[in-house]
Amino acid sequence: MVYKYRTKGTCSRSIEFELNDGILGDVRFEGGCNGNLKGIASLVKGMKAEEVIERCSGISCGFKSTSCPDQLARALKEALGE
């Protein structure tokens, strides 16, 4: 299933991702730091959503209290109904 999440507090505007049986497929960020976000998307592809949540939750970006990886974790939690 494909999900779209509107990010809050980051340079990226949204995250679109595929989640099937708890496993991440393609992840695409709209806006943000293009190279870094392509790298994150590539690294998390094929991972269990719970592992991505565990690794990415709480990461901040500079002076911001959140980051694109943290927003991905929040999006996954929402998609999993947590």
C-alpha positions as CSV (number, residue, x, y, z in Angstrom):
1,M,0.0,0.0,0.0
2,V,1.2,3.5,-0.8
3,Y,1.0,6.2,1.9
4,K,1.6,10.0,1.8
5,Y,2.6,11.9,4.9
6,R,2.8,15.7,5.1
7,T,5.9,16.5,7.1
8,K,6.0,19.2,9.9
9,G,9.0,21.2,10.9
10,T,11.4,20.1,8.1
11,C,12.6,21.3,4.8
12,S,10.9,18.4,3.0
13,R,7.2,18.9,2.4
14,S,6.0,15.3,2.3
15,I,7.0,11.7,2.2
16,E,5.4,9.0,0.0
17,F,6.3,5.4,0.8
18,E,5.2,1.9,0.0
19,L,4.5,-0.4,3.0
20,N,3.6,-4.1,2.5
21,D,3.4,-6.5,5.3
22,G,5.5,-4.2,7.5
23,I,8.3,-3.9,5.0
24,L,9.3,-0.6,3.4
25,G,9.4,-0.4,-0.4
26,D,10.1,2.8,-2.3
27,V,10.4,6.0,-0.3
28,R,10.3,9.4,-1.9
29,F,10.7,12.8,-0.1
30,E,9.3,16.0,-1.7
31,G,11.7,18.9,-1.1
32,G,14.5,18.8,1.4
33,C,18.2,17.8,0.9
34,N,18.0,15.8,-2.3
35,G,21.2,13.7,-1.9
36,N,20.8,12.9,1.7
37,L,17.1,12.0,1.3
38,K,17.8,9.7,-1.6
39,G,20.5,8.1,0.6
40,I,18.0,7.6,3.4
41,A,15.4,6.2,1.0
42,S,17.9,3.7,-0.4
43,L,19.1,2.6,3.0
44,V,15.6,1.9,4.5
45,K,14.2,0.1,1.4
46,G,13.5,-3.5,2.3
47,M,13.7,-2.8,6.1
48,K,11.0,-3.7,8.6
49,A,9.1,-0.5,9.5
50,E,9.6,-1.2,13.2
51,E,13.4,-1.1,12.7
52,V,13.3,2.2,10.8
53,I,11.1,3.6,13.6
54,E,13.6,2.5,16.2
55,R,16.6,3.9,14.4
56,C,15.1,7.2,13.2
57,S,12.9,8.3,16.0
58,G,14.1,11.4,17.8
59,I,16.8,12.5,15.4
60,S,17.0,16.3,15.2
61,C,18.3,18.5,12.4
62,G,20.4,21.5,13.6
63,F,18.2,23.6,15.9
64,K,15.0,21.9,14.9
65,S,13.4,19.4,17.2
66,T,12.7,17.0,14.3
67,S,14.3,15.9,11.0
68,C,13.4,14.1,7.8
69,P,14.3,10.7,9.3
70,D,12.3,11.5,12.4
71,Q,9.4,12.5,10.2
72,L,9.7,9.2,8.3
73,A,9.5,7.4,11.7
74,R,6.4,9.3,12.6
75,A,4.8,8.6,9.2
76,L,5.5,4.9,9.7
77,K,4.0,4.9,13.1
78,E,0.9,6.5,11.7
79,A,0.7,4.0,8.9
80,L,1.0,1.1,11.3
81,G,-1.7,2.6,13.5
82,E,0.6,3.2,16.5
